[in-house]
Amino acid sequence: MVKVFKNEDVVKVIAFIPHGHTHTRLMLMLRNGEVIVFQHATVDAIIRAFTSVSLHPTRRAFELVGKHIPKKQRKTGFAEWQLLESQRSESEILAEVSKMLEAGISPRSSM
């Protein structure tokens, strides 16, 4: 199922650091009563993907996919699961997005 959120669907957006934690979270409170909380790294990835398209003069699509990184391969302080650039072309990404929006289906795994 594809969900598209408009400003009128969102009641509040709250950035916060939970007690006993050091990383920021982002909470979306929706008009339908649903509450979505994104962890810091997820928000960072969303910002990275969004700005990679919106601030680039020609780029039309950018995809990050979830990948497990073994401890020996990742930098200190980084989580074992990361959202990393896929190797798919913009046209492949846009074709998938178009199909998903038309059909209202869930995305497929790209890695």
Backbone as JSON Lines, residues from 0, in Angstrom:
{"i":0,"aa":"M","n":[0.84,-1.17,0.0],"ca":[0.0,0.0,0.0],"c":[0.89,1.25,0.0]}
{"i":1,"aa":"V","n":[0.55,2.21,-0.81],"ca":[1.27,3.48,-0.89],"c":[0.47,4.53,-0.14]}
{"i":2,"aa":"K","n":[1.13,5.26,0.75],"ca":[0.49,6.36,1.47],"c":[1.2,7.65,1.09]}
{"i":3,"aa":"V","n":[0.44,8.64,0.68],"ca":[0.98,9.96,0.36],"c":[0.43,10.91,1.41]}
{"i":4,"aa":"F","n":[1.33,11.6,2.1],"ca":[0.92,12.52,3.16],"c":[1.04,13.96,2.69]}
{"i":5,"aa":"K","n":[-0.04,14.71,2.87],"ca":[-0.07,16.14,2.56],"c":[0.02,16.9,3.87]}
{"i":6,"aa":"N","n":[0.3,18.18,3.8],"ca":[0.36,18.98,5.02],"c":[-0.92,18.88,5.85]}
{"i":7,"aa":"E","n":[-2.07,18.81,5.17],"ca":[-3.32,18.75,5.92],"c":[-3.52,17.41,6.64]}
{"i":8,"aa":"D","n":[-2.72,16.39,6.27],"ca":[-2.77,15.09,6.94],"c":[-1.95,15.06,8.23]}
{"i":9,"aa":"V","n":[-1.07,16.04,8.38],"ca":[-0.15,16.06,9.52],"c":[-0.64,17.08,10.56]}
{"i":10,"aa":"V","n":[-0.85,16.61,11.77],"ca":[-1.28,17.49,12.87],"c":[-0.06,18.16,13.5]}
{"i":11,"aa":"K","n":[1.02,17.37,13.72],"ca":[2.23,17.89,14.36],"c":[3.45,17.14,13.86]}
{"i":12,"aa":"V","n":[4.57,17.85,13.9],"ca":[5.88,17.25,13.71],"c":[6.68,17.65,14.94]}
{"i":13,"aa":"I","n":[7.22,16.65,15.64],"ca":[7.98,16.93,16.86],"c":[9.36,16.29,16.75]}
{"i":14,"aa":"A","n":[10.41,17.08,16.89],"ca":[11.77,16.57,17.0],"c":[12.09,16.52,18.49]}
{"i":15,"aa":"F","n":[12.67,15.4,18.94],"ca":[12.92,15.26,20.38],"c":[14.04,14.26,20.63]}
{"i":16,"aa":"I","n":[14.64,14.36,21.79],"ca":[15.61,13.39,22.26],"c":[15.0,12.71,23.48]}
{"i":17,"aa":"P","n":[14.72,11.41,23.39],"ca":[14.11,10.71,24.53],"c":[15.03,10.7,25.75]}
{"i":18,"aa":"H","n":[14.43,10.66,26.92],"ca":[15.22,10.57,28.15],"c":[16.14,9.36,28.08]}
{"i":19,"aa":"G","n":[17.38,9.55,28.47],"ca":[18.35,8.47,28.48],"c":[18.99,8.17,27.14]}
{"i":20,"aa":"H","n":[18.66,8.95,26.12],"ca":[19.23,8.75,24.78],"c":[20.02,9.99,24.37]}
{"i":21,"aa":"T","n":[20.8,9.84,23.31],"ca":[21.58,10.98,22.82],"c":[21.2,11.4,21.4]}
{"i":22,"aa":"H","n":[20.44,10.56,20.7],"ca":[20.09,10.85,19.32],"c":[18.66,11.36,19.18]}
{"i":23,"aa":"T","n":[18.5,12.28,18.26],"ca":[17.21,12.91,17.99],"c":[16.27,11.94,17.28]}
{"i":24,"aa":"R","n":[15.0,12.04,17.57],"ca":[13.93,11.3,16.88],"c":[13.02,12.34,16.24]}
{"i":25,"aa":"L","n":[12.23,11.9,15.28],"ca":[11.25,12.77,14.64],"c":[9.9,12.08,14.66]}
{"i":26,"aa":"M","n":[8.91,12.72,15.27],"ca":[7.58,12.16,15.39],"c":[6.61,12.92,14.48]}
{"i":27,"aa":"L","n":[5.86,12.15,13.69],"ca":[4.79,12.71,12.88],"c":[3.47,12.25,13.49]}
{"i":28,"aa":"M","n":[2.63,13.19,13.85],"ca":[1.3,12.87,14.37],"c":[0.31,13.19,13.26]}
{"i":29,"aa":"L","n":[-0.38,12.16,12.8],"ca":[-1.28,12.31,11.66],"c":[-2.73,12.52,12.09]}
{"i":30,"aa":"R","n":[-3.48,13.15,11.23],"ca":[-4.88,13.45,11.51],"c":[-5.71,12.19,11.75]}
{"i":31,"aa":"N","n":[-5.32,11.07,11.13],"ca":[-6.07,9.81,11.3],"c":[-5.73,9.1,12.61]}
{"i":32,"aa":"G","n":[-4.88,9.72,13.44],"ca":[-4.51,9.15,14.73],"c":[-3.22,8.36,14.71]}
{"i":33,"aa":"E","n":[-2.71,8.07,13.54],"ca":[-1.45,7.34,13.43],"c":[-0.28,8.22,13.87]}
{"i":34,"aa":"V","n":[0.68,7.61,14.54],"ca":[1.9,8.31,14.96],"c":[3.08,7.54,14.39]}
{"i":35,"aa":"I","n":[3.97,8.25,13.7],"ca":[5.15,7.63,13.1],"c":[6.38,8.28,13.74]}
{"i":36,"aa":"V","n":[7.31,7.45,14.22],"ca":[8.54,7.95,14.82],"c":[9.72,7.43,13.99]}
{"i":37,"aa":"F","n":[10.54,8.35,13.54],"ca":[11.75,8.01,12.79],"c":[12.96,8.22,13.68]}
{"i":38,"aa":"Q","n":[13.89,7.27,13.64],"ca":[15.13,7.45,14.38],"c":[16.05,8.39,13.63]}
{"i":39,"aa":"H","n":[17.04,8.91,14.34],"ca":[17.96,9.91,13.82],"c":[18.57,9.5,12.48]}
{"i":40,"aa":"A","n":[19.12,8.3,12.4],"ca":[19.79,7.85,11.17],"c":[18.82,7.77,9.99]}
{"i":41,"aa":"T","n":[17.58,7.42,10.26],"ca":[16.58,7.35,9.2],"c":[16.26,8.75,8.67]}
{"i":42,"aa":"V","n":[16.13,9.71,9.58],"ca":[15.88,11.09,9.17],"c":[17.07,11.62,8.36]}
{"i":43,"aa":"D","n":[18.28,11.31,8.82],"ca":[19.48,11.71,8.08],"c":[19.44,11.17,6.65]}
{"i":44,"aa":"A","n":[19.06,9.9,6.5],"ca":[19.0,9.28,5.17],"c":[17.92,9.93,4.31]}
{"i":45,"aa":"I","n":[16.77,10.23,4.91],"ca":[15.69,10.89,4.17],"c":[16.16,12.26,3.68]}
{"i":46,"aa":"I","n":[16.8,13.01,4.56],"ca":[17.32,14.34,4.19],"c":[18.35,14.21,3.07]}
{"i":47,"aa":"R","n":[19.23,13.24,3.22],"ca":[20.27,13.02,2.2],"c":[19.66,12.71,0.84]}
{"i":48,"aa":"A","n":[18.68,11.8,0.81],"ca":[18.04,11.45,-0.46],"c":[17.27,12.64,-1.03]}
{"i":49,"aa":"F","n":[16.52,13.32,-0.17],"ca":[15.71,14.45,-0.62],"c":[16.58,15.57,-1.2]}
{"i":50,"aa":"T","n":[17.63,15.95,-0.48],"ca":[18.49,17.04,-0.96],"c":[19.31,16.63,-2.18]}
{"i":51,"aa":"S","n":[19.61,15.34,-2.3],"ca":[20.36,14.86,-3.47],"c":[19.57,15.06,-4.76]}
{"i":52,"aa":"V","n":[18.25,15.1,-4.65],"ca":[17.41,15.36,-5.82],"c":[17.03,16.83,-5.9]}
{"i":53,"aa":"S","n":[16.52,17.38,-4.81],"ca":[15.97,18.74,-4.87],"c":[17.03,19.82,-5.08]}
{"i":54,"aa":"L","n":[18.25,19.6,-4.65],"ca":[19.3,20.61,-4.79],"c":[20.23,20.36,-5.98]}
{"i":55,"aa":"H","n":[20.0,19.3,-6.73],"ca":[20.84,18.96,-7.88],"c":[20.2,19.52,-9.14]}
{"i":56,"aa":"P","n":[20.98,20.1,-10.05],"ca":[20.39,20.74,-11.23],"c":[19.78,19.78,-12.25]}
{"i":57,"aa":"T","n":[20.18,18.51,-12.26],"ca":[19.64,17.59,-13.26],"c":[19.07,16.29,-12.69]}
{"i":58,"aa":"R","n":[19.44,15.92,-11.49],"ca":[19.02,14.63,-10.93],"c":[17.52,14.61,-10.7]}
{"i":59,"aa":"R","n":[16.87,13.49,-11.07],"ca":[15.42,13.34,-10.94],"c":[15.03,12.25,-9.96]}
{"i":60,"aa":"A","n":[16.01,11.42,-9.57],"ca":[15.71,10.33,-8.63],"c":[17.0,9.89,-7.95]}
{"i":61,"aa":"F","n":[16.87,9.42,-6.73],"ca":[18.0,8.95,-5.93],"c":[17.45,7.91,-4.98]}
{"i":62,"aa":"E","n":[18.12,6.79,-4.85],"ca":[17.59,5.69,-4.06],"c":[18.61,5.23,-3.02]}
{"i":63,"aa":"L","n":[18.15,5.09,-1.8],"ca":[18.93,4.47,-0.74],"c":[18.23,3.18,-0.37]}
{"i":64,"aa":"V","n":[19.0,2.12,-0.14],"ca":[18.43,0.83,0.23],"c":[19.09,0.31,1.5]}
{"i":65,"aa":"G","n":[18.31,-0.41,2.3],"ca":[18.82,-0.95,3.55],"c":[19.82,-2.07,3.3]}
{"i":66,"aa":"K","n":[20.96,-1.98,4.01],"ca":[21.99,-2.98,3.87],"c":[22.67,-3.21,5.21]}
{"i":67,"aa":"H","n":[22.89,-4.48,5.53],"ca":[23.61,-4.84,6.76],"c":[25.11,-4.71,6.5]}
{"i":68,"aa":"I","n":[25.8,-3.98,7.39],"ca":[27.25,-3.79,7.28],"c":[27.9,-4.47,8.48]}
{"i":69,"aa":"P","n":[28.7,-5.53,8.25],"ca":[29.37,-6.2,9.37],"c":[30.27,-5.24,10.14]}
{"i":70,"aa":"K","n":[30.43,-5.48,11.42],"ca":[31.19,-4.6,12.31],"c":[32.6,-4.32,11.77]}
{"i":71,"aa":"K","n":[33.25,-5.31,11.22],"ca":[34.62,-5.14,10.71],"c":[34.69,-4.2,9.51]}
{"i":72,"aa":"Q","n":[33.57,-4.0,8.82],"ca":[33.56,-3.18,7.61],"c":[33.07,-1.75,7.84]}
{"i":73,"aa":"R","n":[32.4,-1.49,8.96],"ca":[31.81,-0.15,9.15],"c":[32.67,0.69,10.09]}
{"i":74,"aa":"K","n":[32.52,1.99,9.95],"ca":[33.24,2.93,10.81],"c":[32.68,2.89,12.22]}
{"i":75,"aa":"T","n":[33.52,3.24,13.18],"ca":[33.13,3.28,14.59],"c":[31.95,4.22,14.77]}
{"i":76,"aa":"G","n":[30.97,3.78,15.54],"ca":[29.81,4.62,15.83],"c":[28.66,4.47,14.85]}
{"i":77,"aa":"F","n":[28.87,3.73,13.76],"ca":[27.81,3.56,12.78],"c":[27.03,2.28,13.09]}
{"i":78,"aa":"A","n":[25.72,2.33,12.85],"ca":[24.84,1.19,13.1],"c":[25.09,0.08,12.08]}
{"i":79,"aa":"E","n":[24.7,-1.14,12.46],"ca":[24.93,-2.28,11.57],"c":[24.03,-2.24,10.33]}
{"i":80,"aa":"W","n":[22.88,-1.58,10.43],"ca":[22.0,-1.41,9.27],"c":[22.11,0.02,8.78]}
{"i":81,"aa":"Q","n":[22.39,0.17,7.49],"ca":[22.55,1.49,6.88],"c":[21.69,1.6,5.63]}
{"i":82,"aa":"L","n":[21.29,2.82,5.32],"ca":[20.62,3.11,4.05],"c":[21.68,3.67,3.12]}
{"i":83,"aa":"L","n":[22.02,2.88,2.09],"ca":[23.12,3.22,1.19],"c":[22.62,3.37,-0.25]}
{"i":84,"aa":"E","n":[23.4,4.09,-1.07],"ca":[23.04,4.31,-2.46],"c":[22.9,2.99,-3.21]}
{"i":85,"aa":"S","n":[21.86,2.89,-4.0],"ca":[21.71,1.72,-4.87],"c":[22.5,2.0,-6.15]}
{"i":86,"aa":"Q","n":[22.63,0.97,-6.95],"ca":[23.34,1.11,-8.23],"c":[22.37,1.28,-9.4]}
{"i":87,"aa":"R","n":[21.07,1.45,-9.07],"ca":[20.08,1.58,-10.14],"c":[20.12,2.96,-10.77]}
{"i":88,"aa":"S","n":[19.78,3.0,-12.04],"ca":[19.73,4.27,-12.77],"c":[18.5,5.07,-12.37]}
{"i":89,"aa":"E","n":[18.54,6.36,-12.65],"ca":[17.38,7.22,-12.37],"c":[16.15,6.71,-13.12]}
{"i":90,"aa":"S","n":[16.33,6.28,-14.36],"ca":[15.17,5.82,-15.14],"c":[14.56,4.56,-14.52]}
{"i":91,"aa":"E","n":[15.38,3.66,-13.99],"ca":[14.86,2.46,-13.32],"c":[14.07,2.84,-12.06]}
{"i":92,"aa":"I","n":[14.64,3.76,-11.3],"ca":[13.98,4.2,-10.06],"c":[12.65,4.87,-10.38]}
{"i":93,"aa":"L","n":[12.66,5.78,-11.34],"ca":[11.44,6.49,-11.71],"c":[10.37,5.56,-12.27]}
{"i":94,"aa":"A","n":[10.79,4.55,-13.03],"ca":[9.82,3.58,-13.57],"c":[9.15,2.82,-12.44]}
{"i":95,"aa":"E","n":[9.93,2.4,-11.43],"ca":[9.36,1.68,-10.3],"c":[8.39,2.58,-9.52]}
{"i":96,"aa":"V","n":[8.79,3.81,-9.27],"ca":[7.95,4.74,-8.52],"c":[6.63,4.98,-9.27]}
{"i":97,"aa":"S","n":[6.71,5.17,-10.57],"ca":[5.49,5.4,-11.37],"c":[4.54,4.22,-11.27]}
{"i":98,"aa":"K","n":[5.08,3.01,-11.38],"ca":[4.24,1.81,-11.26],"c":[3.61,1.72,-9.88]}
{"i":99,"aa":"M","n":[4.4,2.0,-8.85],"ca":[3.89,1.92,-7.48],"c":[2.76,2.92,-7.25]}
{"i":100,"aa":"L","n":[2.96,4.15,-7.7],"ca":[1.94,5.18,-7.5],"c":[0.67,4.87,-8.28]}
{"i":101,"aa":"E","n":[0.81,4.33,-9.46],"ca":[-0.36,3.97,-10.27],"c":[-1.12,2.8,-9.67]}
{"i":102,"aa":"A","n":[-0.39,1.82,-9.17],"ca":[-1.03,0.59,-8.67],"c":[-1.29,0.62,-7.17]}
{"i":103,"aa":"G","n":[-0.63,1.52,-6.44],"ca":[-0.79,1.58,-5.0],"c":[-0.19,0.37,-4.3]}
{"i":104,"aa":"I","n":[0.92,-0.17,-4.86],"ca":[1.54,-1.36,-4.27],"c":[2.79,-1.01,-3.49]}
{"i":105,"aa":"S","n":[3.3,-1.98,-2.73],"ca":[4.51,-1.79,-1.93],"c":[5.74,-1.94,-2.8]}
{"i":106,"aa":"P","n":[6.84,-1.25,-2.43],"ca":[8.07,-1.33,-3.2],"c":[8.72,-2.7,-3.09]}
{"i":107,"aa":"R","n":[9.48,-3.06,-4.11],"ca":[10.23,-4.32,-4.08],"c":[11.62,-4.03,-3.52]}
{"i":108,"aa":"S","n":[12.3,-5.06,-3.08],"ca":[13.67,-4.92,-2.6],"c":[14.58,-4.69,-3.79]}
{"i":109,"aa":"S","n":[15.53,-3.76,-3.64],"ca":[16.41,-3.41,-4.75],"c":[17.82,-3.96,-4.58]}
{"i":110,"aa":"M","n":[18.13,-4.53,-3.42],"ca":[19.49,-5.06,-3.22],"c":[19.43,-6.55,-3.0]}
